[in-house]
Amino acid sequence: MFIQSKSRQIITKPTTVASSVGEYLERLDNGAATKRIVYLADQLGTDLPTREELVASFTSGYSPLDPTRPETGSTDSTYRLRINVEPATLEPTES
């Protein structure tokens, strides 16, 4: 699943991801992707050096956390996301 694979990448390479994520998201210029990455980093306890700038760039609409799943579930106004996956599936797993 999309979200699970991205969360595993953040867990296995936290320093690499955190140091360059802001730059990549700025270049990508995709509000939904920015919300998802900040949410996942916060859930996994990964420090993003540019977190405040990323949060300030959030778009106003609500995006699904996992774009490959139906748009059901609760909404999170902090991240402006629809949480359409079970939070337990975001936890680190053994490879």
N, CA and C atoms as a LAMMPS dump frame, in Angstrom:
ITEM: TIMESTEP
0
ITEM: NUMBER OF ATOMS
285
ITEM: BOX BOUNDS ff ff ff
-5.0000000000000000e+02 5.0000000000000000e+02
-5.0000000000000000e+02 5.0000000000000000e+02
-5.0000000000000000e+02 5.0000000000000000e+02
ITEM: ATOMS id mol type element x y z
1 1 1 N 0.82 -1.17 0
2 1 2 C 0 0 0
3 1 3 C 0.873 1.247 0
4 2 1 N 0.391 2.268 -0.626
5 2 2 C 1.147 3.504 -0.829
6 2 3 C 1.637 4.117 0.479
7 3 1 N 0.734 4.383 1.396
8 3 2 C 1.087 5.068 2.637
9 3 3 C 2.043 4.23 3.477
10 4 1 N 1.814 2.937 3.56
11 4 2 C 2.69 2.08 4.347
12 4 3 C 4.108 2.086 3.783
13 5 1 N 4.249 2.062 2.461
14 5 2 C 5.591 2.056 1.882
15 5 3 C 6.299 3.379 2.141
16 6 1 N 5.572 4.491 2.085
17 6 2 C 6.184 5.794 2.352
18 6 3 C 6.576 5.921 3.816
19 7 1 N 5.753 5.415 4.722
20 7 2 C 6.099 5.504 6.139
21 7 3 C 7.327 4.651 6.44
22 8 1 N 7.471 3.517 5.789
23 8 2 C 8.666 2.686 5.986
24 8 3 C 9.916 3.408 5.506
25 9 1 N 9.82 4.151 4.402
26 9 2 C 10.971 4.904 3.905
27 9 3 C 11.407 5.955 4.913
28 10 1 N 10.451 6.63 5.532
29 10 2 C 10.782 7.648 6.523
30 10 3 C 11.449 7.012 7.734
31 11 1 N 10.979 5.838 8.145
32 11 2 C 11.538 5.159 9.314
33 11 3 C 12.957 4.683 9.042
34 12 1 N 13.189 4.1 7.881
35 12 2 C 14.489 3.498 7.617
36 12 3 C 15.564 4.513 7.26
37 13 1 N 15.171 5.689 6.807
38 13 2 C 16.153 6.703 6.43
39 13 3 C 15.76 8.072 6.984
40 14 1 N 15.541 8.198 8.302
41 14 2 C 15.009 9.448 8.833
42 14 3 C 15.897 10.657 8.598
43 15 1 N 17.201 10.532 8.749
44 15 2 C 18.074 11.682 8.571
45 15 3 C 18.089 12.143 7.129
46 16 1 N 18.214 11.204 6.209
47 16 2 C 18.226 11.54 4.791
48 16 3 C 16.925 12.186 4.371
49 17 1 N 15.818 11.612 4.768
50 17 2 C 14.509 12.137 4.387
51 17 3 C 14.286 13.504 5.004
52 18 1 N 14.536 13.64 6.286
53 18 2 C 14.267 14.898 6.978
54 18 3 C 15.108 16.042 6.442
55 19 1 N 16.331 15.773 6.061
56 19 2 C 17.202 16.85 5.599
57 19 3 C 16.838 17.368 4.22
58 20 1 N 16.188 16.564 3.404
59 20 2 C 15.89 17.001 2.042
60 20 3 C 14.407 17.107 1.724
61 21 1 N 13.539 16.71 2.64
62 21 2 C 12.11 16.659 2.336
63 21 3 C 11.54 18.03 2.005
64 22 1 N 11.926 19.053 2.73
65 22 2 C 11.416 20.394 2.451
66 22 3 C 11.755 20.857 1.054
67 23 1 N 12.98 20.615 0.648
68 23 2 C 13.416 20.998 -0.7
69 23 3 C 12.619 20.247 -1.766
70 24 1 N 12.452 18.956 -1.587
71 24 2 C 11.704 18.159 -2.561
72 24 3 C 10.242 18.591 -2.641
73 25 1 N 9.637 18.815 -1.488
74 25 2 C 8.228 19.218 -1.482
75 25 3 C 8.041 20.598 -2.101
76 26 1 N 8.991 21.489 -1.876
77 26 2 C 8.913 22.813 -2.501
78 26 3 C 8.975 22.689 -4.022
79 27 1 N 9.884 21.863 -4.509
80 27 2 C 9.997 21.651 -5.962
81 27 3 C 8.767 20.965 -6.526
82 28 1 N 8.23 20.026 -5.787
83 28 2 C 7.062 19.284 -6.237
84 28 3 C 5.828 20.18 -6.31
85 29 1 N 5.721 21.12 -5.38
86 29 2 C 4.603 22.069 -5.333
87 29 3 C 3.26 21.345 -5.354
88 30 1 N 3.129 20.357 -4.461
89 30 2 C 1.903 19.571 -4.369
90 30 3 C 1.405 19.638 -2.926
91 31 1 N 0.327 20.391 -2.715
92 31 2 C -0.19 20.601 -1.365
93 31 3 C -0.578 19.325 -0.655
94 32 1 N -1.215 18.404 -1.367
95 32 2 C -1.645 17.146 -0.746
96 32 3 C -0.438 16.324 -0.299
97 33 1 N 0.584 16.256 -1.127
98 33 2 C 1.79 15.498 -0.768
99 33 3 C 2.459 16.113 0.459
100 34 1 N 2.493 17.432 0.519
101 34 2 C 3.097 18.111 1.663
102 34 3 C 2.358 17.763 2.944
103 35 1 N 1.041 17.801 2.919
104 35 2 C 0.246 17.456 4.104
105 35 3 C 0.53 16.021 4.545
106 36 1 N 0.565 15.118 3.581
107 36 2 C 0.775 13.697 3.903
108 36 3 C 2.136 13.464 4.55
109 37 1 N 3.173 14.056 3.981
110 37 2 C 4.524 13.84 4.501
111 37 3 C 4.668 14.434 5.902
112 38 1 N 4.146 15.639 6.121
113 38 2 C 4.224 16.246 7.453
114 38 3 C 3.453 15.39 8.463
115 39 1 N 2.268 14.932 8.085
116 39 2 C 1.477 14.069 8.969
117 39 3 C 2.261 12.803 9.322
118 40 1 N 2.801 12.128 8.312
119 40 2 C 3.54 10.886 8.561
120 40 3 C 4.771 11.132 9.425
121 41 1 N 5.495 12.201 9.143
122 41 2 C 6.68 12.512 9.946
123 41 3 C 6.29 12.744 11.402
124 42 1 N 5.212 13.492 11.624
125 42 2 C 4.761 13.734 12.995
126 42 3 C 4.322 12.44 13.675
127 43 1 N 3.595 11.591 12.97
128 43 2 C 3.13 10.328 13.547
129 43 3 C 4.293 9.411 13.901
130 44 1 N 5.365 9.485 13.119
131 44 2 C 6.51 8.6 13.325
132 44 3 C 7.607 9.233 14.181
133 45 1 N 7.377 10.472 14.63
134 45 2 C 8.357 11.138 15.483
135 45 3 C 9.603 11.592 14.754
136 46 1 N 9.489 11.849 13.457
137 46 2 C 10.628 12.305 12.663
138 46 3 C 10.625 13.826 12.612
139 47 1 N 11.731 14.437 13.002
140 47 2 C 11.84 15.89 13.002
141 47 3 C 12.099 16.396 11.58
142 48 1 N 11.247 17.301 11.132
143 48 2 C 11.449 17.941 9.834
144 48 3 C 11.977 19.35 10.085
145 49 1 N 13.195 19.654 9.664
146 49 2 C 13.764 20.981 9.92
147 49 3 C 12.904 22.129 9.387
148 50 1 N 12.172 21.913 8.314
149 50 2 C 11.362 22.979 7.714
150 50 3 C 9.872 22.786 7.998
151 51 1 N 9.538 22.108 9.078
152 51 2 C 8.141 21.771 9.361
153 51 3 C 7.225 22.988 9.366
154 52 1 N 7.607 24.042 10.052
155 52 2 C 6.732 25.212 10.157
156 52 3 C 6.458 25.835 8.791
157 53 1 N 7.463 25.902 7.939
158 53 2 C 7.273 26.435 6.589
159 53 3 C 6.357 25.527 5.775
160 54 1 N 6.515 24.227 5.951
161 54 2 C 5.662 23.28 5.236
162 54 3 C 4.212 23.403 5.692
163 55 1 N 3.992 23.515 6.994
164 55 2 C 2.63 23.662 7.518
165 55 3 C 2.004 24.949 6.988
166 56 1 N 2.78 26.014 6.924
167 56 2 C 2.267 27.292 6.417
168 56 3 C 1.857 27.199 4.951
169 57 1 N 2.41 26.23 4.229
170 57 2 C 2.097 26.094 2.798
171 57 3 C 0.921 25.155 2.524
172 58 1 N 0.312 24.586 3.574
173 58 2 C -0.819 23.674 3.368
174 58 3 C -1.915 24.355 2.559
175 59 1 N -2.491 23.614 1.63
176 59 2 C -3.635 24.111 0.873
177 59 3 C -4.88 24.011 1.748
178 60 1 N -5.947 24.709 1.367
179 60 2 C -7.121 24.809 2.234
180 60 3 C -8.027 23.578 2.218
181 61 1 N -8.031 22.814 1.153
182 61 2 C -8.915 21.654 1.067
183 61 3 C -8.407 20.466 1.857
184 62 1 N -9.289 19.484 2.028
185 62 2 C -8.933 18.237 2.707
186 62 3 C -8.577 17.187 1.662
187 63 1 N -7.443 16.533 1.857
188 63 2 C -6.967 15.49 0.95
189 63 3 C -6.993 14.156 1.679
190 64 1 N -7.197 13.051 0.953
191 64 2 C -7.12 11.744 1.618
192 64 3 C -5.672 11.423 1.978
193 65 1 N -5.467 10.841 3.139
194 65 2 C -4.115 10.443 3.53
195 65 3 C -3.558 9.446 2.523
196 66 1 N -4.349 8.449 2.16
197 66 2 C -3.932 7.475 1.149
198 66 3 C -4.779 7.707 -0.1
199 67 1 N -4.18 8.263 -1.151
200 67 2 C -4.947 8.587 -2.36
201 67 3 C -5.438 7.369 -3.131
202 68 1 N -4.973 6.183 -2.773
203 68 2 C -5.397 4.971 -3.48
204 68 3 C -6.605 4.312 -2.821
205 69 1 N -7.084 4.873 -1.712
206 69 2 C -8.209 4.294 -0.969
207 69 3 C -9.415 5.216 -1.034
208 70 1 N -10.594 4.681 -0.733
209 70 2 C -11.803 5.518 -0.726
210 70 3 C -11.68 6.676 0.272
211 71 1 N -12.361 7.765 -0.03
212 71 2 C -12.314 8.95 0.835
213 71 3 C -13.315 8.826 1.98
214 72 1 N -13.042 7.886 2.87
215 72 2 C -13.854 7.686 4.07
216 72 3 C -12.962 7.916 5.277
217 73 1 N -13.547 7.962 6.437
218 73 2 C -12.757 8.142 7.652
219 73 3 C -12.894 9.544 8.212
220 74 1 N -12.221 9.767 9.316
221 74 2 C -12.304 11.054 10.001
222 74 3 C -11.413 12.091 9.322
223 75 1 N -11.644 13.355 9.679
224 75 2 C -10.794 14.426 9.159
225 75 3 C -9.922 14.96 10.284
226 76 1 N -8.75 15.428 9.922
227 76 2 C -7.819 16.02 10.874
228 76 3 C -7.569 17.452 10.422
229 77 1 N -8.097 18.413 11.18
230 77 2 C -7.998 19.813 10.773
231 77 3 C -6.583 20.369 10.89
232 78 1 N -5.745 19.773 11.722
233 78 2 C -4.361 20.234 11.833
234 78 3 C -3.625 20.052 10.514
235 79 1 N -3.84 18.909 9.885
236 79 2 C -3.138 18.577 8.643
237 79 3 C -4.017 18.756 7.409
238 80 1 N -5.302 19.007 7.632
239 80 2 C -6.285 19.116 6.551
240 80 3 C -6.284 17.841 5.697
241 81 1 N -6.359 16.722 6.418
242 81 2 C -6.356 15.408 5.782
243 81 3 C -7.574 14.601 6.214
244 82 1 N -8.034 13.756 5.315
245 82 2 C -9.02 12.735 5.663
246 82 3 C -8.209 11.481 5.978
247 83 1 N -8.323 10.992 7.195
248 83 2 C -7.531 9.841 7.647
249 83 3 C -8.28 8.576 7.23
250 84 1 N -7.943 8.08 6.054
251 84 2 C -8.656 6.938 5.471
252 84 3 C -7.869 5.63 5.57
253 85 1 N -6.989 5.55 6.552
254 85 2 C -6.277 4.304 6.872
255 85 3 C -6.326 4.131 8.386
256 86 1 N -6.169 2.917 8.838
257 86 2 C -6.113 2.654 10.273
258 86 3 C -4.76 3.139 10.795
259 87 1 N -4.736 3.95 11.84
260 87 2 C -3.465 4.456 12.367
261 87 3 C -2.452 3.357 12.682
262 88 1 N -2.915 2.194 13.101
263 88 2 C -1.993 1.093 13.427
264 88 3 C -1.187 0.647 12.214
265 89 1 N -1.711 0.846 11.009
266 89 2 C -0.976 0.43 9.808
267 89 3 C 0.205 1.339 9.515
268 90 1 N 0.303 2.464 10.203
269 90 2 C 1.416 3.387 9.993
270 90 3 C 2.6 3.076 10.894
271 91 1 N 2.413 2.175 11.834
272 91 2 C 3.471 1.827 12.774
273 91 3 C 4.607 1.101 12.06
274 92 1 N 5.831 1.274 12.564
275 92 2 C 6.967 0.547 11.981
276 92 3 C 6.75 -0.961 12.053
277 93 1 N 7.213 -1.651 11.035
278 93 2 C 7.137 -3.109 11.017
279 93 3 C 8.511 -3.677 10.724
280 94 1 N 8.717 -4.902 11.116
281 94 2 C 9.968 -5.592 10.807
282 94 3 C 10.006 -5.891 9.321
283 95 1 N 11.158 -5.71 8.694
284 95 2 C 11.287 -6.002 7.259
285 95 3 C 11.579 -7.454 7.027
